[in-house]
Amino acid sequence: MSNYKLVDNAEKHQYEFHIEGFTPKIEYIKVRDEIYLPHTEVPRELEGRGIASDLVEQVLKDIEEKELKVIPLCPFVAGYIQKHPDWKRLVKKGINI
């Protein structure tokens, strides 16, 4: 379980963690009941600590709670879903990962 609190920054259209003055994030575009995830970014200072995977997991949980379908455009998010196939249930039908 994560030590980081997920923030849905609707104004900036991104999910965020706030860690040691840095902001790892996943950008999103919501269109009706779908959410596109085009970009994940973790500052270099925080790399190698599993933060991106933790962020993706928390974002997917939030998406599930909001009953949205995900279109993972970001290669990291798509890769995470490939490694954790249970999350494929959230991927919009017709999207291959």
N, C-alpha and C positions, 0 to 999 in steps of 0.2 A: 504493500500500500504506500502511496505517495506521501511525502512530507510537504508537498507543495499544494497550494490552493489554486484551483483553476478560476480564472477571471474571464468572463465573456465580455470583451470590450466592444459593445455594439457600435459605438461611435467610430472606432477604427476598423471594424469588421475583422476582428481577430480574437482568438483565444490566447490567453497569456498566463505565464507564471511570473512572479516577481521574486528573483533570487539574487541576493548579494548585490543589489543595485542594477542588475541586468534583467532583460525581458525576453526570455524565450517565447516564441509565438507560432501559431498556425493561423494563417490568413484564411478568411472564408468569404463566400458569396452565397447568400440565401436567396432562393427563387422559389416562392410558394412553399411546397413541402420537401424541397431538395436543398442540399447544402454542398457546394463545391469547395474543396480544400486544395487550392493551387500551390501553397508554399508553406514550408516549415523552416523555421530559423532558430538556431541556438547560438548565442554568442560564443566565440572561440574560447573565452575564459571559462566556460562551463562545459565544454565538450568532454566526452569520455566518461560521463557520470550517469548515463542512462536517462538523461532529462528529456530528450526528444521522444523516446519510447513511452515514458511516463506521461508526457504531454498528449501524445496521440491516444493513449488508452483513456485518459480522463475526457478528452474531447469526444471520443466515440461513445463513452457512457452518457455524456450530456446530449449528444445527438439522438441517442436511443430514447432518453427521457422525453425529448421534445418531439419524438415520433417523426423524425426527418429521414430521408434517404440520402445517402452520401455518394458523391462522385469524387473519388480520390485522384485528383490531377497531380498532386505532389508525389514524386517517386518514393519518398520516404514513407508517406502514409500508405501508399499502395503496397509497399514492401512489408510494412508492419501487418497489414491485413492478410497478406500471403502467409506470413509466419504464424498468424493467429487466426486461422480460417473460420473460427466461430463468429468473428465480426463480419464475415461476408453477408450475414443476414441483413446488414444495414445498407449494403451497396445496392444502388439502383439496378433493377433488372435490366439486362442487356449490356451492362458494363463489365468487361472482362478485366480481371486483375491477374 
